[in-house]
Structure formats: structure tokens, C-alpha cells
Amino acid sequence: MSIEIQTKFDYVTFRDCIRFQLFKTKLSKVFTTVLLIMSSLVLSVSLLAWIFLSDVSYLTYSVFGAICLIMLLLFYFVGPTMVYRMSKPMMADETIYRFYDNHFEFFSVGDNVQSSNLFQYETIQKVYEVNRAYYLFAPYYLVFVLPKHCLSSEQILQLSDFFSSHLGKKYEKRVK
């Protein structure tokens, strides 16, 4: 049995993949949320103290809170865009995946890139199915992304069944 899938990688898929990698664990979500709340509180309390108490020493805390808040927002919203622009010349325009019973191979085709690789399923560390894509995590921070907008509903069902039967506990479905 083999499944062949042809995909195109776009900015939305790239951004979602980066955000998924950053926030795939509950701990990272909680940490980011706590950091966002803390920096917002520091900013608002110090601004209120500075305004109502007329104490300039609180201005330092306001600046610190504002910098933390701005950095978090830039990291979340602007970071993926900057990385995408830097990585775009190295990305393939089109990728073809072929899944077989004991391995899969992928072919990258683009202006600057043409390659093919073969991977055994034993090398795959984890596969996540999320609302918009499948993420196949391999060693050395290698991630294969299969955007669902490139797949038919039949291919999505076929892939889900294939991954659950061939990868077992390595396959995790996080579809909402």
C-alpha cells in the first residue's frame, strides 16, 4: 500500500508550525501566559503608581513591563514572519510525499532546491495531527509538514488511519 501526496508550503502553514512547536506542551503555554500576565501587571501597576503617586522610581518598572510586553508580542506575531522571509529561498515550492508500509520518501522541487530523501518510520519521533496540518517530527529538529488544505478529505482519512496503524503511540491527534 502506498499513499502519494503533493503539497505546497505557504506562510500560514509555516506560522502555524512555528507556533505549534513553541506551544505544543502545556508547560510552555502556561509559562508564556504567566509571563504575559506578569508583564501586563507590572506595566499597569507601575503606570498607575507613577500617575497617582507622582513617584518617578515607578517609571523604571513601567519601562521594564512595556519592554517585556512588546518583546512577547513581537516574538509571537513578528517572529514567524521574519523567519519565513529568511527561510523562503531555501524552501521548496512543492513537496511530494510517498508513504509506504515500512518507510516514506519525500521529493522537494523548487527553483533553488531539488532533493529526495527516504526515512524509516523508526526514525520518526512523533506525529501530530492538528486542525490545519500533520507534523512529522524526526531527529535533529527536522519537521515534515503536510498542510491539510492540499489534501482531499479522503486523503486526510487515509493518512490518519495510516499513521495510527503504522506509528501507534507516536501518532497523536489534536484536532479540535
URKA-V562336 format. One record per residue. RES is the residue in one letter. PSI is psi in whole degrees, 0 to 359 (999 if undefined). D_CENTER is the distance of its C-alpha to the mean C-alpha in Angstrom with 1 decimal. Layout:
RES;PSI;D_CENTER
RES;PSI;D_CENTER
//
This chain:
M;136;29.6
S;149;27.0
I;129;24.2
E;132;23.4
I;133;20.4
Q;126;20.1
T;157;16.8
K;137;16.1
F;124;12.9
D;178;12.8
Y;317;11.3
V;317;10.0
T;317;8.1
F;313;6.8
R;314;6.1
D;322;4.6
C;316;2.1
I;313;2.8
R;323;3.9
F;316;3.4
Q;324;4.2
L;323;6.5
F;27;7.9
K;340;8.2
T;152;11.8
K;326;14.5
L;317;15.8
S;325;13.0
K;315;13.2
V;316;16.9
F;313;17.1
T;318;15.3
T;315;17.4
V;317;20.5
L;319;20.0
L;315;19.7
I;315;22.8
M;315;24.7
S;325;24.3
S;318;25.3
L;315;28.2
V;316;29.4
L;310;29.3
S;317;31.1
V;316;33.7
S;324;34.5
L;317;34.9
L;318;37.2
A;320;39.1
W;319;39.6
I;310;40.8
F;329;43.1
L;351;44.3
S;38;44.5
D;117;43.4
V;338;41.7
S;336;40.3
Y;345;37.6
L;325;36.4
T;318;34.7
Y;323;32.7
S;314;31.8
V;315;30.6
F;313;28.5
G;319;26.9
A;318;26.3
I;316;24.7
C;315;22.3
L;315;21.4
I;318;21.0
M;318;18.8
L;315;16.4
L;319;16.4
L;317;16.1
F;318;13.2
Y;317;11.2
F;320;12.7
V;329;14.0
G;306;11.8
P;325;9.1
T;316;12.4
M;316;14.2
V;320;11.9
Y;316;11.8
R;322;15.6
M;326;16.2
S;341;14.4
K;316;15.7
P;336;19.1
M;355;17.8
M;149;15.7
A;147;17.7
D;326;18.7
E;140;19.0
T;135;18.0
I;125;20.2
Y;137;19.4
R;119;22.5
F;125;22.4
Y;179;25.6
D;322;27.0
N;358;26.5
H;171;23.9
F;155;21.7
E;153;21.8
F;146;19.9
F;124;21.4
S;131;19.9
V;129;22.2
G;182;22.2
D;315;24.5
N;355;23.6
V;133;22.1
Q;113;23.8
S;163;23.0
S;142;23.1
N;152;22.1
L;133;23.0
F;136;21.2
Q;151;22.9
Y;338;21.3
E;332;22.4
T;342;20.0
I;126;16.9
Q;320;15.8
K;146;13.8
V;126;12.7
Y;134;10.8
E;120;11.9
V;181;10.4
N;320;12.1
R;351;10.9
A;171;9.9
Y;135;10.6
Y;120;8.5
L;112;11.3
F;125;11.1
A;172;14.2
P;162;16.1
Y;38;15.7
Y;28;11.9
L;130;12.0
V;128;9.4
F;130;10.9
V;126;9.3
L;98;12.0
P;135;11.7
K;339;14.3
H;345;16.0
C;356;17.5
L;149;18.9
S;164;22.0
S;328;22.4
E;319;24.5
Q;323;21.9
I;314;19.3
L;317;22.0
Q;315;23.1
L;318;19.7
S;313;19.3
D;318;22.8
F;312;22.4
F;319;19.5
S;325;21.3
S;326;24.5
H;334;23.5
L;346;20.9
G;242;22.3
K;347;20.7
K;346;17.8
Y;126;16.6
E;127;15.1
K;120;15.1
R;43;13.3
V;131;14.6
K;999;16.2
//
